[in-house]
Amino acid sequence: MKQVTSLLVILMVTFTAKAQDMQRLFLVEDFTAENLFTNNIEGPCFDDDGNLYVVNFQKDGTIGKVKPDGKVELFLTLPAGSTANSIKFDSKGNMYLADFSAHNVLKVNMKTKKVSVYAHTDQFNQPNDLCINSRNQLFASDPNWKESTGKLWRIDRGGKPVLLTDQMGTTNGIELSPDEKTLYVNESVQRKIWAFDVDAKGNISNKRLFKAFEDFGFDGMKCDKEGNLYVTRYGKGVIAVLSPSGDLIREVTLKGKNCSNLVFGGLNGKLVFVTLQDRKGMEMFRNDIAGKEF
């Protein structure tokens, strides 16, 4: 345990050191070089040891491991026909992937790198984004882009898919509030963000409009520890920060336009790392509040 903790501290210090010259909050700079990933770069996620993983490194169907200095190496290649769009880790360190092209949720054993199908149903459209609660239940957005409709799923432990609703638009970004009592889901085409109450079993109710925008799309979303929601505004090139009541606090302007997802990291959890599909790389900025995991 002491070795794991020491490694985490070393990695987080190194990630943080890269941004120590940032004198102001919300000042964006490059984290990786451009064109290291495909235009499907997505799903940034840290494991408990402070390692950062991002999908579609160099070619689709891969997972890249991003070093603290922004250099990237290949972590694994998925089975033929699979393309990941989102990464999440459970409390035991297993990696889960939303595999949109093969219509699965995949599970990766991090020690052996063995990839297996964790959840599958013929009712899946194309699992897009994931979030996970403290009980290791996954929640998945599942859009049908052709029909501009979407579903929401809960994946219970053991890989059992439970349909929560199929009465949605093009579901994309998905996130739980820090207390796990609210589930946020956005619809890219309809430009709406919905909120649901979540009970102790992971069931949802009380669907309500949280925020609507008149232009541009949405992609991934994350919460900070105070419950504010950070939304990638795809095509506009900003991270919109919304309060728990849905008020727009600020917009952080990025260099690229097609921001697809984000993740909090750094030693104190106040660095935000963003994937950009037009630049095929990552940017980052210092935030005033840490992510909900910190």
N, C-alpha and C positions, 0 to 999 in steps of 0.2 A: 504493500500500500504506500509506503514511504517513497519507493522508486517511482510509482505512478504519479504521486503528488508532485515529486520533484520535476518529472518530465513535463507535467502540465504547466508548472510555474515557469520553467525554462522556455517552453514554446510560447506561452502567452506573453512573457516579457519580450520575446523576440518580435512577435506580431505587433506589440504595442510600440516597440522602439522605432519601427519603420515610420510611425506617425508622430513621433515626438517633436518634429519640426513644424507641425501644424499649429499655428499660433491662435487660430480662431476655430470655433465650433462650426460644423456644417461646411467646411472647406473641402471640396472634393479633389482627390488626386488619384492617379493610376496606382493600382495594386499589382496587377500582372501586365505583361506586354499584350498588345493587340494580336488577334488572329492565332491564338493558341488553341482555341476551342472552335467548334462549329457554330453556326447561327442558331443552334438549339441549346446553347449554354444556359443552364438552369440549376435549380436545386442546391444552392450552397448550404452545407451543414457541417458543424463541428462535432467530433466525437468527444467523449469525456476526457480524453488525453490531450485535447487541444489541436487535433489534426483536422484540417479542412478538406472536404471532399466536394467536387463539383462534377456534374454530368457532362458527357460528350466532349471529351478532350481529344483534339486532333481529328477524330471521326465520330459519327453517331454510334451509339451502342457501347460507349466506354465510360469509365469513371476515372477522373483525374484526382490526384492528391496534390494539394497546393502547399508548398513549403512556406515558412514564415517570411522569406525574402521575395515571395511572389513567383518563384520558379515552380513549374508544374511537372509532375511525372505520372506515368500511367499506373493506375492502381489495379484495374481489372478490365477485361473485355467481357461483355455480356453474351449470352447465347445468341446465335443467329436469329434475327427477327425481333429481338428485344431492343427497345430504346427507352432509357430512363428520362423522367422529367422532374422528379423530386426525390430527395433523400431525407430519411428520418432514422434516428437511432432509438432503440428501446432502452430500458433501465439495465439490461444485461449486456449491452454493447452490440447487439445485432443491428445490421443495416437493413432498412426497407426502402424499396424503390417503386415509384409509380411507373409502370412499364406501359406506355400508351400504345405502342405499335403492336404489341402482342396481347394487349388487354389483360394484364395481370398486375398484381402487386407481388414483387419479388422479395426474397429474403436472402441476405448475404451473411455467411459465417465469416467473421472478420479474421479469424485465426487461419482457416483453411482456404478462404476466398471461394468456397463452394456457393453457387447460386442455385436457389430452388424457388419454385412457385409457392408463395405463401397464401395467396388468395386468387381465385378465379371464378367467374360466373359468366355464362353466355349473355347475361343482362348488362355486363359492363359495356359502356361505349368505348372510352379510352381513358383510364385513370390518369389524372393530370397532376394534382397536387395533394400533399399529405400533411396532416398534423397529428400529434400523438399526445395522450394524456398520461398522468402519473400511474394509471392502471394498465398501461401498455395497450390501450385501445387506439387504433388508428381511425382517423376520419379522412375520407377521400372525396375530392371533387371529380366529376365524371361528365365532361361536356360532350355534346353532339354538335360539332361545329357546323355541319351541313344543314342541320335542322334548327340551329340556334336554340337548342334546348339543353337540359342538363339534369343530372341526378346528384344526390349526396348519399354516401355510404359510410357505415361504420364497420370496421373490420375488427371483430372480437378476437381475443387471444386464441391461438390455434388456427387462425386464418379464416374464420367464418364471416362471410360478407352479409351485412344486414342493410337493406335498403331503407334509408330514412325518409327520403322524398324523391319523387321524379317530376315534381312540379316546379321546375326551375328554368331559367335561361341558361346561357352558356357558362356554366360554373367553372371557375378557374382558381384564384387564390383562396386559401382556407387557413384559418388560424383560431386557436382557443385563447381566451383571455387568461391572465395569470391565475385567477382563482378557478379556472376551468368551468365556470358557470355560464359562459357565453361563447357561442360559436359564430365566427364571422365568415361569410362566404361572398365572394364577388362574382358578378356576371360581366364578362368582358364586352360582349356585343351590346348588352342593354345598359352598360355603364352604371350599374347599381350594386351597392353593398348591402347585404342582408345580415341581420343578427337573429340568432335563435337562443332561447334558454336551453340549457343542458342539465339533465338531472343526474343523480348518482349512478344510474345504470348506463348513461351515455345516450339516452333518448332525447330528441329535440322537440321543442314546442314554441309557441308564441313568436312566429315569424314576423319580423317587422323591418321596415326600411331604415337602414342606418345612415346611408349617405348615397346621393346620386350626383353624377357629373354630366355636363352637357357635351363634353368632347373627350376624345382619346379613350384608349382602352385601359384595362387592368391586367395585372398578372399576380405575382406572389405578394404575400402580406406577412408581417410579423408584429408582435406586440412588445413594448418595453415593460419594465417591471411596475410601472404606474398605470398600465392598462391602455396607454395610447397605441393606436394602430398605425403602422407604417405601410403605405400602399404604393406599389410600383405603378406609375402612370405610363403605360407602354405607348410609345410614339411621342409623348411630350417630353420625356427625359427628366422626370422629377420623381422624388419620393414625397408623397403627400402624407403629412402627419396629422392624424385625426384624434381628437380627445375621446374619452369613453362616451361622451354624449353626442359625438358625431360632428363636432365643430372642427373646422380646418385651422390647425395651429400654425403650420408653416408648410412650405414646399422647399425641398433641397434640390437645387438644380445640378444635374449630372453633366458630364461631357458628352456621353452618348445619348441616344433618344430611346432605343428599344430596351429599356430595363425590364428584366424578366423575373428577378427575385433578389432577396437580400437575407443577410444573417448578421446577428450581433456577435462580436468577439472581442479579443484583446484581454489584457489582464484584468481590467475592471468592467468588461462587457460593454464599453461605450464606443467601440469602433464598429462601424456598419460597413459590411462588405457587400457590394452589389454586382450582379451579373448583367452584362450588356450584350444583347444579341447582335446589334449592328457592329460593335467593336470586337466581338468575339473574345472578350476578356473581362476583367473586373476592375472596378473603381472602389474607393473607400472614402469615408469621412468620419470625423469625430463627432459624437453625439453628446448631448447633455445628460441623458438618462440611459442607464444600462438596460440590456435586453431582459426579458422576463426570467430567463434561466439563471441570472446572476444575482 
